[in-house]
Amino acid sequence: MKARVLIADDSVHMRMILKDMLIREGYDVVGEAEDGEEAVRLYEKLKPDVVTLDISMPAMDGIEALKAIKSGNPDAKVVMVCAMNQQNQVIEAIRAGAADFFIKPLQSERVKEALERSIA
């Protein structure tokens, strides 16, 4: 069985696209969060194998959520989701412990590759 995934993105549309993509690849999407605070809460509750975190979210952005998740769970596997113009935030996220990242618009092969690398 493929990994259990938590998706965090403030865009319902992006969550739906990513969820459909992951389900087609055989992943088990165990939860969805619309901001970083909800992602941290759901991570603690669900303990997924991997989390996808959008970098730009309200309440708590993806980098803050990444740091919060990793502080209590150093082995957590987190993949960042970003826009083309967010290179500096991606570098900050990798330094903070993100396993990988992929860029919007989503490309199925790159999403699959990032998740597989993060849980390998």
N, CA, C and O atoms as a GROMACS GRO file, in nm:
protein
  480
    1MET      N    1   0.084  -0.120   0.000
    1MET     CA    2   0.000   0.000   0.000
    1MET      C    3   0.087   0.125   0.000
    1MET      O    4   0.192   0.130   0.065
    2LYS      N    5   0.042   0.224  -0.073
    2LYS     CA    6   0.116   0.351  -0.081
    2LYS      C    7   0.099   0.430   0.048
    2LYS      O    8   0.019   0.395   0.135
    3ALA      N    9   0.174   0.535   0.057
    3ALA     CA   10   0.179   0.619   0.177
    3ALA      C   11   0.048   0.693   0.203
    3ALA      O   12  -0.032   0.719   0.113
    4ARG      N   13   0.030   0.726   0.333
    4ARG     CA   14  -0.083   0.808   0.378
    4ARG      C   15  -0.040   0.954   0.371
    4ARG      O   16   0.065   0.991   0.424
    5VAL      N   17  -0.121   1.038   0.305
    5VAL     CA   18  -0.082   1.176   0.278
    5VAL      C   19  -0.183   1.275   0.338
    5VAL      O   20  -0.304   1.255   0.332
    6LEU      N   21  -0.129   1.383   0.396
    6LEU     CA   22  -0.207   1.498   0.439
    6LEU      C   23  -0.176   1.612   0.342
    6LEU      O   24  -0.060   1.643   0.318
    7ILE      N   25  -0.280   1.673   0.285
    7ILE     CA   26  -0.263   1.783   0.190
    7ILE      C   27  -0.301   1.914   0.260
    7ILE      O   28  -0.408   1.923   0.320
    8ALA      N   29  -0.213   2.014   0.253
    8ALA     CA   30  -0.245   2.146   0.310
    8ALA      C   31  -0.226   2.253   0.201
    8ALA      O   32  -0.116   2.275   0.151
    9ASP      N   33  -0.338   2.318   0.167
    9ASP     CA   34  -0.337   2.426   0.069
    9ASP      C   35  -0.461   2.509   0.093
    9ASP      O   36  -0.569   2.454   0.117
   10ASP      N   37  -0.449   2.640   0.086
   10ASP     CA   38  -0.565   2.725   0.111
   10ASP      C   39  -0.662   2.727  -0.007
   10ASP      O   40  -0.774   2.776   0.007
   11SER      N   41  -0.622   2.676  -0.121
   11SER     CA   42  -0.709   2.670  -0.239
   11SER      C   43  -0.780   2.534  -0.246
   11SER      O   44  -0.716   2.430  -0.259
   12VAL      N   45  -0.912   2.538  -0.237
   12VAL     CA   46  -0.991   2.416  -0.248
   12VAL      C   47  -0.962   2.349  -0.382
   12VAL      O   48  -0.950   2.227  -0.390
   13HIS      N   49  -0.952   2.429  -0.487
   13HIS     CA   50  -0.926   2.378  -0.621
   13HIS      C   51  -0.793   2.302  -0.626
   13HIS      O   52  -0.785   2.193  -0.683
   14MET      N   53  -0.688   2.360  -0.568
   14MET     CA   54  -0.556   2.294  -0.568
   14MET      C   55  -0.560   2.165  -0.486
   14MET      O   56  -0.500   2.065  -0.526
   15ARG      N   57  -0.628   2.168  -0.373
   15ARG     CA   58  -0.639   2.045  -0.292
   15ARG      C   59  -0.709   1.935  -0.372
   15ARG      O   60  -0.668   1.819  -0.368
   16MET      N   61  -0.814   1.972  -0.444
   16MET     CA   62  -0.890   1.874  -0.522
   16MET      C   63  -0.802   1.816  -0.633
   16MET      O   64  -0.801   1.694  -0.653
   17ILE      N   65  -0.729   1.901  -0.705
   17ILE     CA   66  -0.642   1.853  -0.814
   17ILE      C   67  -0.535   1.759  -0.758
   17ILE      O   68  -0.512   1.651  -0.811
   18LEU      N   69  -0.469   1.802  -0.649
   18LEU     CA   70  -0.363   1.721  -0.591
   18LEU      C   71  -0.418   1.590  -0.535
   18LEU      O   72  -0.357   1.485  -0.553
   19LYS      N   73  -0.532   1.597  -0.468
   19LYS     CA   74  -0.593   1.476  -0.413
   19LYS      C   75  -0.624   1.376  -0.524
   19LYS      O   76  -0.591   1.258  -0.511
   20ASP      N   77  -0.687   1.422  -0.632
   20ASP     CA   78  -0.719   1.333  -0.745
   20ASP      C   79  -0.592   1.271  -0.803
   20ASP      O   80  -0.589   1.152  -0.834
   21MET      N   81  -0.488   1.352  -0.816
   21MET     CA   82  -0.360   1.306  -0.870
   21MET      C   83  -0.301   1.196  -0.781
   21MET      O   84  -0.256   1.092  -0.830
   22LEU      N   85  -0.303   1.220  -0.650
   22LEU     CA   86  -0.244   1.124  -0.556
   22LEU      C   87  -0.325   0.995  -0.549
   22LEU      O   88  -0.267   0.886  -0.544
   23ILE      N   89  -0.455   1.006  -0.549
   23ILE     CA   90  -0.540   0.886  -0.546
   23ILE      C   91  -0.516   0.801  -0.670
   23ILE      O   92  -0.508   0.679  -0.662
   24ARG      N   93  -0.503   0.867  -0.787
   24ARG     CA   94  -0.474   0.793  -0.911
   24ARG      C   95  -0.342   0.716  -0.900
   24ARG      O   96  -0.326   0.609  -0.958
   25GLU      N   97  -0.247   0.773  -0.825
   25GLU     CA   98  -0.116   0.708  -0.808
   25GLU      C   99  -0.118   0.603  -0.695
   25GLU      O  100  -0.017   0.538  -0.670
   26GLY      N  101  -0.233   0.588  -0.629
   26GLY     CA  102  -0.246   0.486  -0.526
   26GLY      C  103  -0.220   0.534  -0.384
   26GLY      O  104  -0.217   0.453  -0.292
   27TYR      N  105  -0.201   0.664  -0.365
   27TYR     CA  106  -0.180   0.718  -0.230
   27TYR      C  107  -0.312   0.724  -0.156
   27TYR      O  108  -0.418   0.734  -0.218
   28ASP      N  109  -0.305   0.719  -0.026
   28ASP     CA  110  -0.421   0.728   0.062
   28ASP      C  111  -0.423   0.869   0.122
   28ASP      O  112  -0.346   0.899   0.213
   29VAL      N  113  -0.511   0.955   0.071
   29VAL     CA  114  -0.521   1.092   0.123
   29VAL      C  115  -0.606   1.087   0.249
   29VAL      O  116  -0.727   1.068   0.243
   30VAL      N  117  -0.540   1.104   0.364
   30VAL     CA  118  -0.608   1.087   0.493
   30VAL      C  119  -0.664   1.217   0.549
   30VAL      O  120  -0.743   1.213   0.644
   31GLY      N  121  -0.625   1.332   0.492
   31GLY     CA  122  -0.678   1.458   0.542
   31GLY      C  123  -0.642   1.574   0.453
   31GLY      O  124  -0.550   1.567   0.372
   32GLU      N  125  -0.718   1.684   0.472
   32GLU     CA  126  -0.694   1.807   0.398
   32GLU      C  127  -0.702   1.924   0.495
   32GLU      O  128  -0.791   1.929   0.580
   33ALA      N  129  -0.608   2.017   0.482
   33ALA     CA  130  -0.606   2.137   0.567
   33ALA      C  131  -0.608   2.260   0.478
   33ALA      O  132  -0.551   2.260   0.369
   34GLU      N  133  -0.675   2.366   0.526
   34GLU     CA  134  -0.682   2.488   0.445
   34GLU      C  135  -0.587   2.596   0.492
   34GLU      O  136  -0.579   2.703   0.431
   35ASP      N  137  -0.514   2.570   0.601
   35ASP     CA  138  -0.409   2.663   0.645
   35ASP      C  139  -0.307   2.587   0.729
   35ASP      O  140  -0.326   2.470   0.762
   36GLY      N  141  -0.199   2.655   0.762
   36GLY     CA  142  -0.091   2.590   0.835
   36GLY      C  143  -0.130   2.543   0.974
   36GLY      O  144  -0.087   2.436   1.017
   37GLU      N  145  -0.212   2.622   1.044
   37GLU     CA  146  -0.254   2.581   1.178
   37GLU      C  147  -0.332   2.450   1.174
   37GLU      O  148  -0.310   2.361   1.256
   38GLU      N  149  -0.424   2.439   1.078
   38GLU     CA  150  -0.501   2.316   1.063
   38GLU      C  151  -0.409   2.200   1.023
   38GLU      O  152  -0.429   2.088   1.068
   39ALA      N  153  -0.310   2.227   0.940
   39ALA     CA  154  -0.216   2.122   0.898
   39ALA      C  155  -0.141   2.066   1.019
   39ALA      O  156  -0.124   1.944   1.030
   40VAL      N  157  -0.095   2.153   1.108
   40VAL     CA  158  -0.022   2.108   1.227
   40VAL      C  159  -0.115   2.023   1.315
   40VAL      O  160  -0.076   1.916   1.363
   41ARG      N  161  -0.238   2.071   1.337
   41ARG     CA  162  -0.334   1.995   1.419
   41ARG      C  163  -0.363   1.858   1.358
   41ARG      O  164  -0.362   1.757   1.428
   42LEU      N  165  -0.388   1.857   1.227
   42LEU     CA  166  -0.419   1.730   1.161
   42LEU      C  167  -0.299   1.637   1.158
   42LEU      O  168  -0.314   1.515   1.167
   43TYR      N  169  -0.180   1.693   1.145
   43TYR     CA  170  -0.060   1.608   1.148
   43TYR      C  171  -0.055   1.533   1.281
   43TYR      O  172  -0.033   1.412   1.283
   44GLU      N  173  -0.075   1.605   1.390
   44GLU     CA  174  -0.069   1.543   1.523
   44GLU      C  175  -0.178   1.437   1.540
   44GLU      O  176  -0.157   1.334   1.605
   45LYS      N  177  -0.293   1.463   1.483
   45LYS     CA  178  -0.406   1.370   1.497
   45LYS      C  179  -0.391   1.248   1.407
   45LYS      O  180  -0.416   1.136   1.450
   46LEU      N  181  -0.351   1.270   1.281
   46LEU     CA  182  -0.351   1.164   1.180
   46LEU      C  183  -0.218   1.092   1.162
   46LEU      O  184  -0.215   0.977   1.118
   47LYS      N  185  -0.107   1.158   1.198
   47LYS     CA  186   0.028   1.102   1.179
   47LYS      C  187   0.046   1.041   1.040
   47LYS      O  188   0.076   0.922   1.027
   48PRO      N  189   0.028   1.123   0.935
   48PRO     CA  190   0.044   1.071   0.798
   48PRO      C  191   0.190   1.038   0.769
   48PRO      O  192   0.280   1.080   0.842
   49ASP      N  193   0.212   0.962   0.663
   49ASP     CA  194   0.348   0.929   0.621
   49ASP      C  195   0.418   1.048   0.559
   49ASP      O  196   0.540   1.063   0.570
   50VAL      N  197   0.341   1.134   0.493
   50VAL     CA  198   0.397   1.252   0.428
   50VAL      C  199   0.291   1.363   0.424
   50VAL      O  200   0.171   1.336   0.417
   51VAL      N  201   0.339   1.488   0.429
   51VAL     CA  202   0.252   1.605   0.422
   51VAL      C  203   0.294   1.690   0.302
   51VAL      O  204   0.413   1.709   0.279
   52THR      N  205   0.196   1.739   0.226
   52THR     CA  206   0.227   1.841   0.125
   52THR      C  207   0.179   1.973   0.183
   52THR      O  208   0.063   1.987   0.222
   53LEU      N  209   0.269   2.071   0.188
   53LEU     CA  210   0.238   2.202   0.244
   53LEU      C  211   0.257   2.311   0.140
   53LEU      O  212   0.366   2.327   0.084
   54ASP      N  213   0.151   2.386   0.114
   54ASP     CA  214   0.163   2.503   0.028
   54ASP      C  215   0.245   2.606   0.106
   54ASP      O  216   0.224   2.624   0.226
   55ILE      N  217   0.336   2.673   0.040
   55ILE     CA  218   0.418   2.774   0.109
   55ILE      C  219   0.334   2.893   0.152
   55ILE      O  220   0.352   2.943   0.263
   56SER      N  221   0.242   2.939   0.066
   56SER     CA  222   0.163   3.058   0.096
   56SER      C  223   0.023   3.019   0.143
   56SER      O  224  -0.062   2.980   0.062
   57MET      N  225  -0.001   3.031   0.273
   57MET     CA  226  -0.133   3.005   0.329
   57MET      C  227  -0.161   3.108   0.438
   57MET      O  228  -0.068   3.162   0.498
   58PRO      N  229  -0.289   3.134   0.465
   58PRO     CA  230  -0.324   3.228   0.572
   58PRO      C  231  -0.305   3.166   0.710
   58PRO      O  232  -0.282   3.046   0.722
   59ALA      N  233  -0.314   3.248   0.811
   59ALA     CA  234  -0.305   3.208   0.953
   59ALA      C  235  -0.163   3.164   0.989
   59ALA      O  236  -0.100   3.223   1.076
   60MET      N  237  -0.113   3.061   0.923
   60MET     CA  238   0.024   3.013   0.942
   60MET      C  239   0.071   2.964   0.806
   60MET      O  240   0.009   2.874   0.749
   61ASP      N  241   0.179   3.021   0.754
   61ASP     CA  242   0.222   2.978   0.621
   61ASP      C  243   0.289   2.841   0.626
   61ASP      O  244   0.309   2.784   0.734
   62GLY      N  245   0.322   2.789   0.509
   62GLY     CA  246   0.377   2.655   0.500
   62GLY      C  247   0.509   2.638   0.572
   62GLY      O  248   0.536   2.532   0.629
   63ILE      N  249   0.593   2.740   0.569
   63ILE     CA  250   0.724   2.728   0.636
   63ILE      C  251   0.707   2.726   0.788
   63ILE      O  252   0.774   2.648   0.856
   64GLU      N  253   0.618   2.809   0.840
   64GLU     CA  254   0.591   2.805   0.984
   64GLU      C  255   0.531   2.670   1.023
   64GLU      O  256   0.567   2.613   1.126
   65ALA      N  257   0.439   2.619   0.941
   65ALA     CA  258   0.378   2.488   0.968
   65ALA      C  259   0.483   2.378   0.963
   65ALA      O  260   0.484   2.288   1.047
   66LEU      N  261   0.572   2.386   0.864
   66LEU     CA  262   0.682   2.289   0.854
   66LEU      C  263   0.764   2.287   0.982
   66LEU      O  264   0.791   2.181   1.038
   67LYS      N  265   0.803   2.405   1.029
   67LYS     CA  266   0.885   2.415   1.151
   67LYS      C  267   0.809   2.361   1.272
   67LYS      O  268   0.867   2.294   1.357
   68ALA      N  269   0.679   2.390   1.280
   68ALA     CA  270   0.599   2.341   1.392
   68ALA      C  271   0.587   2.189   1.389
   68ALA      O  272   0.599   2.123   1.493
   69ILE      N  273   0.563   2.133   1.272
   69ILE     CA  274   0.552   1.987   1.259
   69ILE      C  275   0.685   1.921   1.293
   69ILE      O  276   0.689   1.825   1.369
   70LYS      N  277   0.794   1.973   1.235
   70LYS     CA  278   0.926   1.913   1.256
   70LYS      C  279   0.974   1.927   1.400
   70LYS      O  280   1.049   1.842   1.449
   71SER      N  281   0.933   2.034   1.469
   71SER     CA  282   0.981   2.054   1.607
   71SER      C  283   0.934   1.942   1.698
   71SER      O  284   1.008   1.898   1.786
   72GLY      N  285   0.812   1.894   1.678
   72GLY     CA  286   0.761   1.785   1.760
   72GLY      C  287   0.779   1.649   1.698
   72GLY      O  288   0.763   1.546   1.764
   73ASN      N  289   0.812   1.647   1.570
   73ASN     CA  290   0.823   1.521   1.495
   73ASN      C  291   0.940   1.533   1.398
   73ASN      O  292   0.919   1.550   1.278
   74PRO      N  293   1.063   1.523   1.448
   74PRO     CA  294   1.180   1.547   1.362
   74PRO      C  295   1.188   1.456   1.240
   74PRO      O  296   1.253   1.491   1.141
   75ASP      N  297   1.123   1.339   1.245
   75ASP     CA  298   1.127   1.247   1.132
   75ASP      C  299   1.013   1.268   1.033
   75ASP      O  300   1.000   1.192   0.937
   76ALA      N  301   0.930   1.369   1.055
   76ALA     CA  302   0.817   1.396   0.965
   76ALA      C  303   0.867   1.420   0.823
   76ALA      O  304   0.969   1.486   0.802
   77LYS      N  305   0.794   1.366   0.727
   77LYS     CA  306   0.827   1.384   0.585
   77LYS      C  307   0.735   1.491   0.530
   77LYS      O  308   0.613   1.474   0.527
   78VAL      N  309   0.793   1.602   0.484
   78VAL     CA  310   0.715   1.715   0.434
   78VAL      C  311   0.765   1.756   0.296
   78VAL      O  312   0.885   1.772   0.274
   79VAL      N  313   0.671   1.772   0.204
   79VAL     CA  314   0.701   1.817   0.069
   79VAL      C  315   0.631   1.951   0.051
   79VAL      O  316   0.511   1.963   0.075
   80MET      N  317   0.706   2.052   0.008
   80MET     CA  318   0.651   2.186  -0.009
   80MET      C  319   0.593   2.204  -0.149
   80MET      O  320   0.643   2.148  -0.247
   81VAL      N  321   0.486   2.283  -0.157
   81VAL     CA  322   0.422   2.316  -0.284
   81VAL      C  323   0.439   2.467  -0.301
   81VAL      O  324   0.404   2.545  -0.213
   82CYS      N  325   0.494   2.508  -0.416
   82CYS     CA  326   0.525   2.650  -0.432
   82CYS      C  327   0.495   2.700  -0.572
   82CYS      O  328   0.470   2.622  -0.664
   83ALA      N  329   0.497   2.832  -0.585
   83ALA     CA  330   0.483   2.896  -0.715
   83ALA      C  331   0.623   2.920  -0.772
   83ALA      O  332   0.722   2.912  -0.700
   84MET      N  333   0.629   2.948  -0.900
   84MET     CA  334   0.757   2.968  -0.968
   84MET      C  335   0.845   3.075  -0.902
   84MET      O  336   0.967   3.063  -0.903
   85ASN      N  337   0.784   3.179  -0.846
   85ASN     CA  338   0.861   3.292  -0.795
   85ASN      C  339   0.896   3.280  -0.646
   85ASN      O  340   0.926   3.380  -0.582
   86GLN      N  341   0.891   3.159  -0.592
   86GLN     CA  342   0.914   3.142  -0.448
   86GLN      C  343   1.044   3.066  -0.417
   86GLN      O  344   1.049   2.990  -0.320
   87GLN      N  345   1.148   3.087  -0.498
   87GLN     CA  346   1.273   3.014  -0.479
   87GLN      C  347   1.333   3.037  -0.340
   87GLN      O  348   1.381   2.942  -0.278
   88ASN      N  349   1.330   3.161  -0.291
   88ASN     CA  350   1.388   3.190  -0.160
   88ASN      C  351   1.316   3.114  -0.049
   88ASN      O  352   1.380   3.063   0.044
   89GLN      N  353   1.183   3.107  -0.058
   89GLN     CA  354   1.107   3.033   0.042
   89GLN      C  355   1.134   2.883   0.033
   89GLN      O  356   1.137   2.814   0.135
   90VAL      N  357   1.154   2.833  -0.088
   90VAL     CA  358   1.186   2.690  -0.105
   90VAL      C  359   1.319   2.660  -0.037
   90VAL      O  360   1.331   2.560   0.034
   91ILE      N  361   1.418   2.744  -0.058
   91ILE     CA  362   1.549   2.725   0.006
   91ILE      C  363   1.534   2.726   0.158
   91ILE      O  364   1.591   2.642   0.228
   92GLU      N  365   1.456   2.822   0.209
   92GLU     CA  366   1.432   2.829   0.354
   92GLU      C  367   1.362   2.701   0.403
   92GLU      O  368   1.397   2.649   0.509
   93ALA      N  369   1.267   2.652   0.327
   93ALA     CA  370   1.195   2.530   0.365
   93ALA      C  371   1.287   2.408   0.367
   93ALA      O  372   1.279   2.326   0.458
   94ILE      N  373   1.373   2.396   0.268
   94ILE     CA  374   1.467   2.284   0.263
   94ILE      C  375   1.561   2.290   0.385
   94ILE      O  376   1.589   2.189   0.449
   95ARG      N  377   1.608   2.410   0.415
   95ARG     CA  378   1.694   2.427   0.534
   95ARG      C  379   1.621   2.392   0.663
   95ARG      O  380   1.682   2.346   0.759
   96ALA      N  381   1.488   2.414   0.664
   96ALA     CA  382   1.408   2.386   0.783
   96ALA      C  383   1.365   2.240   0.791
   96ALA      O  384   1.300   2.198   0.887
   97GLY      N  385   1.402   2.161   0.688
   97GLY     CA  386   1.377   2.017   0.697
   97GLY      C  387   1.281   1.959   0.596
   97GLY      O  388   1.248   1.841   0.605
   98ALA      N  389   1.235   2.038   0.499
   98ALA     CA  390   1.148   1.982   0.395
   98ALA      C  391   1.226   1.878   0.315
   98ALA      O  392   1.344   1.897   0.285
   99ALA      N  393   1.159   1.768   0.282
   99ALA     CA  394   1.225   1.660   0.209
   99ALA      C  395   1.239   1.690   0.060
   99ALA      O  396   1.334   1.647  -0.004
  100ASP      N  397   1.143   1.765   0.006
  100ASP     CA  398   1.144   1.795  -0.137
  100ASP      C  399   1.040   1.904  -0.163
  100ASP      O  400   0.980   1.956  -0.069
  101PHE      N  401   1.019   1.939  -0.289
  101PHE     CA  402   0.919   2.038  -0.326
  101PHE      C  403   0.872   2.013  -0.468
  101PHE      O  404   0.940   1.944  -0.544
  102PHE      N  405   0.757   2.068  -0.503
  102PHE     CA  406   0.714   2.072  -0.642
  102PHE      C  407   0.646   2.205  -0.666
  102PHE      O  408   0.599   2.270  -0.573
  103ILE      N  409   0.640   2.243  -0.793
  103ILE     CA  410   0.596   2.376  -0.833
  103ILE      C  411   0.459   2.370  -0.900
  103ILE      O  412   0.428   2.277  -0.975
  104LYS      N  413   0.378   2.472  -0.872
  104LYS     CA  414   0.250   2.489  -0.942
  104LYS      C  415   0.279   2.555  -1.076
  104LYS      O  416   0.368   2.639  -1.082
  105PRO      N  417   0.208   2.522  -1.184
  105PRO     CA  418   0.101   2.423  -1.192
  105PRO      C  419   0.157   2.282  -1.174
  105PRO      O  420   0.269   2.252  -1.215
  106LEU      N  421   0.076   2.197  -1.114
  106LEU     CA  422   0.120   2.062  -1.079
  106LEU      C  423   0.141   1.976  -1.202
  106LEU      O  424   0.060   1.975  -1.296
  107GLN      N  425   0.252   1.903  -1.199
  107GLN     CA  426   0.281   1.805  -1.304
  107GLN      C  427   0.288   1.670  -1.235
  107GLN      O  428   0.368   1.649  -1.144
  108SER      N  429   0.205   1.580  -1.279
  108SER     CA  430   0.187   1.450  -1.213
  108SER      C  431   0.320   1.378  -1.187
  108SER      O  432   0.342   1.327  -1.077
  109GLU      N  433   0.407   1.372  -1.286
  109GLU     CA  434   0.534   1.301  -1.269
  109GLU      C  435   0.620   1.364  -1.160
  109GLU      O  436   0.681   1.292  -1.080
  110ARG      N  437   0.625   1.497  -1.156
  110ARG     CA  438   0.708   1.565  -1.056
  110ARG      C  439   0.649   1.548  -0.916
  110ARG      O  440   0.724   1.532  -0.820
  111VAL      N  441   0.518   1.551  -0.904
  111VAL     CA  442   0.452   1.530  -0.774
  111VAL      C  443   0.484   1.389  -0.724
  111VAL      O  444   0.524   1.370  -0.609
  112LYS      N  445   0.467   1.292  -0.812
  112LYS     CA  446   0.495   1.152  -0.776
  112LYS      C  447   0.642   1.134  -0.735
  112LYS      O  448   0.672   1.070  -0.634
  113GLU      N  449   0.732   1.193  -0.812
  113GLU     CA  450   0.876   1.184  -0.783
  113GLU      C  451   0.908   1.245  -0.646
  113GLU      O  452   0.983   1.186  -0.569
  114ALA      N  453   0.852   1.363  -0.616
  114ALA     CA  454   0.879   1.429  -0.488
  114ALA      C  455   0.829   1.346  -0.371
  114ALA      O  456   0.898   1.333  -0.270
  115LEU      N  457   0.710   1.289  -0.384
  115LEU     CA  458   0.656   1.208  -0.274
  115LEU      C  459   0.738   1.080  -0.256
  115LEU      O  460   0.770   1.042  -0.144
  116GLU      N  461   0.771   1.015  -0.366
  116GLU     CA  462   0.848   0.891  -0.356
  116GLU      C  463   0.985   0.917  -0.292
  116GLU      O  464   1.031   0.839  -0.209
  117ARG      N  465   1.049   1.027  -0.333
  117ARG     CA  466   1.180   1.059  -0.274
  117ARG      C  467   1.169   1.092  -0.125
  117ARG      O  468   1.257   1.057  -0.047
  118SER      N  469   1.062   1.157  -0.087
  118SER     CA  470   1.049   1.199   0.053
  118SER      C  471   1.028   1.081   0.148
  118SER      O  472   1.070   1.086   0.264
  119ILE      N  473   0.965   0.976   0.099
  119ILE     CA  474   0.936   0.862   0.188
  119ILE      C  475   1.031   0.745   0.166
  119ILE      O  476   1.019   0.642   0.232
  120ALA      N  477   1.125   0.759   0.075
  120ALA     CA  478   1.219   0.649   0.045
  120ALA      C  479   1.311   0.623   0.165
  120ALA      O  480   1.396   0.534   0.158
   0.00000   0.00000   0.00000
